[in-house]
Amino acid sequence: QILLAIVMGLTAIGYGGYSYTSQTAAMDSAVMTNATIVSTSIDTVSQRRGTEYRPQATFNYTYKGETYTSTNVYPGPLSREFGSRKEARAQLDGFEAGTIVTAYVPPDSPGNAFLKVERSNKPFLLVGFGLLLLFGTITSNLRK
């Protein structure tokens, strides 16, 4: 159990760090291009602490002569959730189907364009969880 907790803690720290660097790299290197919104929706996400809502937008864009489709509203591998459907819907204001908008394309990953240049705090939460799990496990076992 101890080894599992340590591995889980290190995994959370590693994935949180990876998510943060991916998000930062995507935002720092992004190139603007025109995109056409195909559809939007709000996904319901059930979690232990209750129901949250995730804004989704599917859009098409062209980058360096290639056509892509993406569903990323935000940069990075971790999606953002909101406490109410209304909050999530507000994130999609101006992104109605058929609308031409600005998308941000990371040159090193052109299939992962996103619509909003906003940082998420989820990577920090994941790293914090991993640190708590790791140090809690180590501390409790040193006391034994």
N, C-alpha and C positions, 0 to 999 in steps of 0.2 A: 504494500500500500504506500509505503514511504517513497519507493522508487517511482511508482505511478504518479504520485503527487508532484514529485520533482520534475518528472518528464512533462507533465501537463503544465506546470508553471513555466518551464523553459520554452515550451511550445507556444504558450500564450504570449510570452515576452517576445519571442522571435517573430511570430506572425504580426503582433502589434507594431514592431519595428519595421517589418517589411511593408505593412500597410501604410505606415507614415511616410516611408521613403518613396513608395510608389505614388502616393497622393501628391507629395511635394514635387517629385520629378515631373509628374503629369502637368501640374499647374505651372511649374517654372518653364517648361519647354513647349507648352501648347501653342499651336498655330491656329488662328481663327479661319473658319471657312463657313460658307452658307450651308444650311441644312434645312430639310423640309420635314416637318412633324408629320408622322403617319398616324399615330394614335397616342393617347394618354390614358392612364388608369391609376387607381389607387389600390395597392395590394394590402390585404389585412394580414398582419403578422401576430400570431398568438405566442406570447411569452409568459414566463412564470409571473412576471410583475404585471401582467395584463395585456390587453390588445394594443398594438401599435399599428401605424399606417405608413406605407412606403409609396412615395410618388414614383410612377413609372412613365417613361416617354420613349416611344420608338421613333427614330428619325433616320433619314437617309442623307448621305453627303458624299461628296467627291473630294478625294485628296490625291494629288499627283497622278491624275488620270484614272484612278481606280474608284469604283463606287462601293461604299460601305453602308451597313446598317448597324446602329448602336442603340442600346437601351439605357445608357448611363446618364442619369441626371447630374451626378456628382463624380469627381475624380476619385480614383483609387478603388481597391477591391472590396471595401466595406461599404454597404449601402447605409443610407440614413433613414431612420424611422421617426415618426412624429406621434404625439400623444392623442391627436384627434384627426378624424377624416378631414375636417375643415383646414387644419394646419397643413396637412399633406397636400390638399387641393390647392392651397395658396401658393405652394412651391411651383405649381404648374401654370400659374397665371401668365398669359401671353404665349403659351405653348399649345394652342388649339390645333387640331388636325388641319393640315393644308397650309399652315403658317410657315413662312420662311424666317428662320432664326439664325443666330450665330452659334456655331458649335466650336468646341476647342479640341483640336486633334494633337495628341502627343506624337511627335514624329517617329519615335522608336516603337510605337504601338498604335498605328493608324486605325485599327479596328476598334479602339477603345475611346472614341471621342465622348465628350461630356458636354452638358449644357450650362452648368453653373460653376463658376470659379469660387467655390466655398470650401473651406477646410472643415473636416469632421473631427470631433474629439474622440471618436471611437478607438483609434489606435492607442491613445493615451489610457483610456479605460482598460483596454486589453492588456497593455503593459503593466498597469497598476494591479490588475487582478492577478496576473502572473507573478509579480513581485510579492504580493500578499500571500499567495499560495506557497511559493517557494520559501520565503522567509518564515512563514508560519509553520511549515513542515519542519524546517531545519531547527527553529527555535524550540518547538514542542519536543523534538527528539533529543535535543541537547539537554533539556531539563530532566529527561528520564534517566 
